[in-house]
Amino acid sequence: MADKGFLKKYHEKRDFDISSEPFGDEAKKKDEDKQIFVIQKHDASNLHFDFRLLVDGVLKSWAVPKGPSTDPDVKRLAVRTEDHPVRYADFEGVIPEGQYGGGTVMVWDAGTYENDRKDDDGNLIPMGQQLEDGHSTFILNGKKLKGGYTLIRTQKGDNEKWLLKKVEDDKADARRNPVSTENKSVLTGRTMEQIKKESRKND
């Protein structure tokens, strides 16, 4: 089970009386072994994509300014952000202005992932250990993104930076640009504008 301190930063940054984001705790025991990922398109102060992997009961998270690529020759900057609760994987809506991360959020892609990094003896290295080591490789089984990806840490500390890169495999495609051409939620089929408009109606 994840350490209860994992979500401290997440809780400190938000006023849950104002924001509809889930408060959330670490995943329950039955969810611990699930390997899910989610990518949320987030129109905050800057439009970006939040890439999240469920590891050790929480969603380990990175902000990817240009979004993920399907071209193995392209490296995307990924800035580490605070861990999020597993319930955040289904969050879609508008974070109120003035709140941390204020803006529209869409579930742009979601699915499961498979660990794909082994040690010298051929044993899979646990995802938590991979992230601690600063080098993680996994296979995404999403609706928009599929195949191998790797995360490599390039800078430690408070401003931790990584690179997100597509692995060269049969799912790689330099001709695709899904962050520009595939603009609907995999959860509700809505566009960012529709999510924003429907949120206003419900206020």
C-alpha positions as CSV (number, residue, x, y, z in Angstrom):
1,M,0.0,0.0,0.0
2,A,1.3,3.5,-0.8
3,D,2.6,5.7,2.0
4,K,-0.1,8.0,3.3
5,G,2.3,11.0,2.7
6,F,2.2,10.4,-1.1
7,L,-0.8,12.7,-1.6
8,K,0.1,15.4,0.9
9,K,1.2,17.9,-1.8
10,Y,-1.9,17.1,-3.8
11,H,-4.2,17.9,-0.9
12,E,-2.3,21.0,0.2
13,K,-2.6,22.6,-3.2
14,R,-6.4,22.3,-3.5
15,D,-9.5,23.7,-1.8
16,F,-12.0,20.8,-2.2
17,D,-14.9,23.1,-1.1
18,I,-14.3,24.9,-4.4
19,S,-12.8,22.4,-6.8
20,S,-14.7,19.4,-8.0
21,E,-11.5,17.4,-8.2
22,P,-11.6,14.1,-6.2
23,F,-10.1,14.3,-2.7
24,G,-9.1,10.7,-2.9
25,D,-6.9,8.4,-0.9
26,E,-4.3,5.9,-2.1
27,A,-5.7,2.9,-4.0
28,K,-7.3,0.2,-2.0
29,K,-5.5,-3.1,-1.8
30,K,-7.6,-4.7,-4.5
31,D,-6.6,-1.8,-6.9
32,E,-2.9,-1.9,-6.0
33,D,-1.9,-4.4,-8.7
34,K,-3.9,-2.7,-11.5
35,Q,-1.6,-1.1,-14.0
36,I,-3.6,1.8,-15.5
37,F,-2.5,5.0,-17.2
38,V,-4.3,8.2,-18.1
39,I,-3.4,11.2,-20.2
40,Q,-5.4,14.3,-19.4
41,K,-5.5,17.3,-21.7
42,H,-5.4,20.3,-19.4
43,D,-6.0,23.9,-20.5
44,A,-4.6,25.7,-17.5
45,S,-2.3,28.8,-17.7
46,N,-0.7,26.9,-20.6
47,L,-2.2,24.0,-22.6
48,H,-0.5,20.8,-21.8
49,F,-1.0,17.1,-21.3
50,D,-0.8,15.4,-17.9
51,F,0.7,11.9,-18.2
52,R,-0.1,9.6,-15.2
53,L,0.9,6.0,-14.3
54,L,-0.7,4.1,-11.4
55,V,2.3,3.0,-9.4
56,D,2.3,1.9,-5.7
57,G,-1.3,3.0,-5.2
58,V,-1.1,6.5,-6.6
59,L,-1.0,8.2,-10.0
60,K,2.6,9.2,-10.6
61,S,2.3,12.4,-12.8
62,W,4.2,14.4,-15.3
63,A,3.2,17.6,-17.2
64,V,4.1,17.2,-20.9
65,P,3.8,20.6,-22.6
66,K,3.7,19.3,-26.2
67,G,2.0,16.1,-25.4
68,P,3.2,12.5,-26.2
69,S,4.5,11.6,-29.7
70,T,4.2,8.4,-31.7
71,D,7.5,9.2,-33.5
72,P,10.4,7.4,-31.9
73,D,12.8,10.2,-33.0
74,V,10.9,12.8,-31.0
75,K,11.7,13.4,-27.3
76,R,9.1,15.3,-25.2
77,L,9.9,17.2,-22.0
78,A,8.0,15.8,-19.0
79,V,8.0,17.8,-15.8
80,R,7.3,15.8,-12.7
81,T,4.3,17.0,-10.7
82,E,2.7,15.8,-7.5
83,D,1.2,12.3,-7.1
84,H,-2.6,12.2,-7.7
85,P,-5.2,9.8,-6.3
86,V,-6.4,6.9,-8.4
87,R,-9.9,8.4,-8.6
88,Y,-8.3,11.3,-10.6
89,A,-8.1,8.9,-13.6
90,D,-11.8,9.6,-14.3
91,F,-11.8,13.3,-13.6
92,E,-13.0,15.5,-16.5
93,G,-14.4,19.0,-16.0
94,V,-13.4,22.5,-15.2
95,I,-11.1,23.5,-12.2
96,P,-12.4,26.9,-11.1
97,E,-10.4,30.0,-11.9
98,G,-8.1,31.0,-9.1
99,Q,-7.6,27.4,-8.0
100,Y,-4.3,25.5,-8.6
101,G,-4.4,24.2,-12.2
102,G,-7.6,26.2,-13.0
103,G,-8.9,25.4,-16.4
104,T,-10.6,22.6,-18.5
105,V,-9.5,19.0,-18.1
106,M,-10.3,16.2,-20.6
107,V,-9.5,12.5,-20.3
108,W,-7.6,12.4,-23.6
109,D,-6.4,8.8,-23.4
110,A,-6.6,6.0,-21.0
111,G,-6.0,2.2,-20.7
112,T,-3.6,-0.2,-19.1
113,Y,0.2,-0.5,-19.3
114,E,2.7,-3.3,-19.0
115,N,6.1,-3.2,-17.3
116,D,8.8,-3.7,-19.9
117,R,12.1,-3.3,-18.2
118,K,14.1,-6.2,-16.9
119,D,17.3,-6.7,-14.9
120,D,20.3,-8.6,-16.1
121,D,18.7,-11.9,-14.9
122,G,15.6,-11.3,-17.0
123,N,13.4,-10.4,-14.1
124,L,11.0,-7.4,-14.4
125,I,12.1,-4.4,-12.4
126,P,9.2,-3.0,-10.3
127,M,7.8,0.2,-11.6
128,G,8.5,2.1,-8.4
129,Q,12.1,1.0,-8.5
130,Q,12.4,2.1,-12.2
131,L,11.1,5.6,-11.4
132,E,13.5,5.8,-8.4
133,D,16.3,4.8,-10.7
134,G,15.2,7.5,-13.2
135,H,14.6,5.2,-16.2
136,S,11.3,3.5,-16.8
137,T,10.1,1.5,-19.9
138,F,6.5,0.3,-20.4
139,I,4.0,-0.7,-23.0
140,L,0.8,1.4,-23.3
141,N,-2.5,-0.2,-24.2
142,G,-4.6,2.9,-24.7
143,K,-7.3,3.9,-27.2
144,K,-5.0,6.5,-28.9
145,L,-1.5,5.5,-27.8
146,K,-0.1,1.9,-28.0
147,G,3.3,0.3,-27.8
148,G,6.5,0.9,-25.9
149,Y,7.4,4.2,-24.3
150,T,10.2,5.2,-22.0
151,L,10.7,7.9,-19.3
152,I,14.2,9.1,-18.6
153,R,15.0,11.5,-15.8
154,T,17.3,14.3,-16.8
155,Q,17.1,16.6,-13.7
156,K,16.5,15.9,-10.0
157,G,15.3,18.2,-7.3
158,D,12.4,20.5,-6.9
159,N,12.2,21.1,-10.6
160,E,12.5,17.4,-11.6
161,K,12.5,16.9,-15.4
162,W,12.2,13.8,-17.6
163,L,12.0,12.9,-21.2
164,L,9.1,10.9,-22.6
165,K,9.9,9.0,-25.8
166,K,8.2,6.5,-28.0
167,V,10.1,3.2,-28.4
168,E,10.8,2.0,-31.9
169,D,8.3,-0.9,-32.4
170,D,5.4,-1.8,-34.7
171,K,3.2,0.8,-33.1
172,A,5.6,3.7,-33.8
173,D,4.3,6.0,-36.6
174,A,6.2,9.3,-37.4
175,R,3.2,10.3,-39.7
176,R,0.7,10.5,-36.8
177,N,0.3,13.5,-34.7
178,P,-2.6,12.5,-32.3
179,V,-2.3,15.5,-30.0
180,S,-3.3,17.7,-32.9
181,T,-5.7,15.4,-34.8
182,E,-7.5,13.4,-32.1
183,N,-9.3,16.0,-30.0
184,K,-12.1,14.1,-28.2
185,S,-12.3,12.6,-24.8
186,V,-12.0,8.8,-24.6
187,L,-14.3,8.9,-21.6
188,T,-17.2,11.0,-22.9
189,G,-16.5,11.8,-26.6
190,R,-16.6,15.5,-25.8
191,T,-14.3,18.3,-27.0
192,M,-12.6,20.7,-24.6
193,E,-15.1,23.4,-25.6
194,Q,-18.0,21.1,-24.9
195,I,-16.6,20.2,-21.5
196,K,-16.2,23.9,-20.7
197,K,-19.7,24.8,-21.9
198,E,-21.4,21.9,-20.0
199,S,-19.6,22.9,-16.9
200,R,-20.9,26.4,-17.1
201,K,-24.5,25.1,-17.5
202,N,-24.1,23.1,-14.3
203,D,-22.7,26.0,-12.2
